[in-house]
Amino acid sequence: MARSRRQVPPSPLLLDMVASWELSLRAAGKSPGTVRSYLDSVRALASFLAEHEPPADVETVDAGNVRAFLAASREATSAGNAHKHFRNLRVFFNWLIAEGERTAASPLDGVDPPSGASRPADPLTERELEALLETCSGGTWVDLRDTAIIRILMDNGMRVSGLARLRYSADDEQANDVWLARRILRTTRGDGSVHLAPIGGGTAAAIDRYLRSRVRHPHAASPWLWLPVRGITAEGGERRLTVTGIQQMLERRGREAGIAGRLHPHRFRHTMAGDYLEAGGDPLNLMRIAGWKSMETVRRRIGARADGRK
């Protein structure tokens, strides 16, 4: 009688290891901001692979997967953000190997760090922005949601990670990041610091229209501001539109509007900064609006704008 072949247990998925790594990081005395940054990078990689590759388990992720993720992150956000993911994921995969959860070498061993110089994103013209808003000018709650998101990006170029994590509560001020009377949105950065992002009157009205429609949504009790069309869940099982969901929405709306090139959030950030400076805005105030911590970022925007719009 033939001996049965021993079954090899499957390798855990990336997201299966997040809780264990968090315990390890906290036991090592890492700051809350550092822990959040590490975990966000793993979740971002897992989300990217779920959209473009087979299920992401800790054993089969390879250098090609990581390169594709870093390239997409660099294009959608910045070279600095991609480099942060590179550093965080290197620590994560080294931890997996040390814990015996991965037998292969780290996939980061075959990947070069993202370069520090980031190619300026193509700014959006007024006509393109008008066409983009026209694509979601209907009266459905999805149209109202997308209009509000796009107007926020036009106003302050908010980073998509902060945009996706905006919370909403009509009853609990501590759990609410939407202050329409003051025309401010509150976001929390990876290091734990808070950024108060200003919005204009038109954007506040667009958010208000979405909130009035949101009340009738089946998942209106979710603590997150942006609700998804499908059943995407966040921490604790509550429904919310994720970073990936926002990026996919923008790409779809961009195609509908006939905008050339991939429409990603960083193009709004670049457009907002350029328009503000071109109108004679104060660079220091631009730092406050965008949540930048260095004048070097503003100087790069000024240099990029000098080339002019196409």
Disulfide bonds with the S-S distance in Angstrom:
none
